[in-house]
């Protein structure tokens, strides 16, 4: 479950982020607009990569 206070960073390939030795907190998962994955930066801050692949999602601006 994504925490609502996360910073979301758009990325073209969520799976490709693994090449940067990012420590994922879970496996990538589907969201209404595409795919997301939470990770921690070297300072322990929780962030979220988001791959926006879906458009025209009802209820979203």
C-alpha positions as CSV (number, residue, x, y, z in Angstrom):
1,X,0.0,0.0,0.0
2,X,1.4,3.4,-1.0
3,X,1.7,6.0,1.8
4,X,-0.1,9.2,0.9
5,X,2.9,11.4,1.9
6,X,5.3,9.8,-0.6
7,X,7.0,11.8,-3.3
8,X,6.0,10.3,-6.7
9,X,8.7,10.4,-9.4
10,X,7.7,9.7,-13.0
11,X,9.8,7.1,-14.8
12,X,9.5,5.4,-18.1
13,X,10.4,1.9,-16.9
14,X,9.8,0.9,-13.3
15,X,11.5,-2.5,-13.7
16,X,14.5,-0.7,-15.3
17,X,15.1,1.2,-12.1
18,X,16.7,-1.9,-10.6
19,X,19.9,-1.2,-12.6
20,X,20.5,1.7,-10.2
21,X,20.7,-0.7,-7.2
22,X,17.5,0.8,-5.8
23,X,16.1,-1.1,-2.8
24,X,12.5,-1.7,-3.6
25,X,10.2,-2.1,-0.6
26,X,7.9,-4.3,-2.6
27,X,7.5,-5.7,-6.1
28,X,6.1,-3.2,-8.6
29,X,2.3,-3.1,-8.5
30,X,-0.6,-1.9,-10.7
31,X,-2.2,1.5,-10.0
32,X,-5.0,3.3,-11.8
33,X,-2.5,5.2,-14.0
34,X,0.0,2.4,-14.7
35,X,2.7,0.8,-12.4
36,X,4.3,2.0,-9.2
37,X,7.0,0.8,-6.7
38,X,8.1,2.2,-3.4
39,X,11.8,2.4,-2.6
40,X,14.2,4.0,-0.1
41,X,16.9,6.4,-1.0
42,X,20.4,6.1,0.7
43,X,19.2,8.4,3.5
44,X,16.1,6.2,4.2
45,X,13.5,8.5,2.7
46,X,10.6,6.6,1.1
47,X,9.9,7.6,-2.5
48,X,7.8,6.1,-5.2
49,X,8.6,5.6,-8.9
50,X,5.5,5.8,-11.0
51,X,5.3,4.6,-14.6
52,X,2.3,6.4,-16.2
53,X,1.1,4.1,-19.0
54,X,-2.7,4.5,-18.8
55,X,-4.6,7.5,-20.0
56,X,-8.2,8.7,-19.7
57,X,-8.7,7.0,-16.4
58,X,-12.2,7.9,-15.1
59,X,-12.2,10.1,-12.1
60,X,-8.7,11.3,-12.5
61,X,-7.7,14.7,-13.7
